[in-house]
Amino acid sequence: MESIRSYLESMFSGLGTSPKVLKAKEELLSMMEDKYHELKAEGLSENEAVGQVITEFGNLNEVSESLGISENVEGLPLVTLSESKTVVERYQIFFPKIAWGVLAIILSTVSLFVSIAIAEHSPETLSENVASGIGLFTIITVVSLAVLTFITASTGVSEFEYIREEPFKLEDSAKIYITDLEKQDRPNYQRSLGLSVVLFILSAIPLIMSDVIDSNLFIYLSMALLLVFLILFKNIKLLMVYVPLLVVYGFIIYYFDFAIATRSTVALGLTIIMVAAGVFNLIYNNAINHAAPMLLQKDDFSLKSKKKDLSQIVTQVYWSLAVIIYLLWSFLTNDWHISWIVWPIASVLYGLIASIIDYKENRRS
């Protein structure tokens, strides 16, 4: 009997410890024990009885359907509760890093607009060439550091690429945990989304008002409004970055007292600062909103979405070829004024090809 139990353990190794799997394991053990005792009663030896029991019940693929665990033995990798928690934790580290990197990139562009505004307002203080150089140097430097951040952050979640790209089986206890986690986080994410969207809309105020009112008052009011949203975001680190940033920005505006023609450039910079805060807030709070659907295999991560059909493959190859043809034609002949025709022709042909593929796939299914 001990050999039967050992064999059963090896059969169920890798299927997890969900209640359904444990129940199926107990049922199969009971059936194997009954069969073993029946064979022993018929006069078979120990080895003969064990061998016949394993022959009759030892193929899990044949008995999985009757045990209700057929989905567990289809060859799909099993994601356990422990792995699910690790995935969520890794993404809770990943998204804040990405948020800071994106924030830095967006804010770096403001240096270019401020430098140009100062150069236009006070050429004796800063020339336009130097202003452009300062702005571009800042942008390139920050983008380089941000890309490095993105690369290092991605290493923490790269081992879970199969969860993103391939079908898998989620342990029942993990499914319950992730569903509850998603439900708890939904109000927080919806609040973040709502605040960011409203801030995106309000970010147009500085840009619009700069052409209407010959005063810096609307800029200061917009900065105060942004400060309110930063408090509502409930992110102390972001607030600690933005408070000195707004103080410096306000001082620059006050010190140079830009004319209305130049003020629009500074207003654009403030619009970008406001948009950057909204984008940061969205990305920073997106961890569970991203990880939960991925683990539950729904929405953009559904089993259907993971299956790359012929149309998806053709689409990737087709438009890559279109880009290659366009660039080769343009660079080799320098006929940029004509080569654009590639895109309308490619669009028409793509529609025809896509229709043919859909027709064939529908017939096949």
Buried (B, 14 or more C-beta within 10 A) or exposed (E): BEEBEEBBEEBBEEBBEBEBBEEBBEBBBEBBBEBBEEBBEEEBEEEEBBBBBBEBBBEBEEBBEEBEBEEBBEEEEBBBBEBBBBBBEBBEEBBBBBBBBBBBBBBBBBBBBBBBBBBBBEEEEBEEEEBBEBBBBBBEEBBEBBEEBBEEBEEBBEEBEEBBEEBBBBBBBBBEBBEEBBEEBEEEBEBBBEBBEEBBEBBEBBBEBBEEEEEBEBBBEBBEBBBEBBEBBBBEEBBEBBEEBBEEBBEBBEEBEBEEEBBBBBBBBBBBBBBBBBBBBBBBBBBBBBBBBBBBBEEEBEEEEBEEEEBEEBBEEBEEEBEEBBEEBBEEEEEEEEBEEBEEEBEEEBEEBBEEBEEEEEEEE
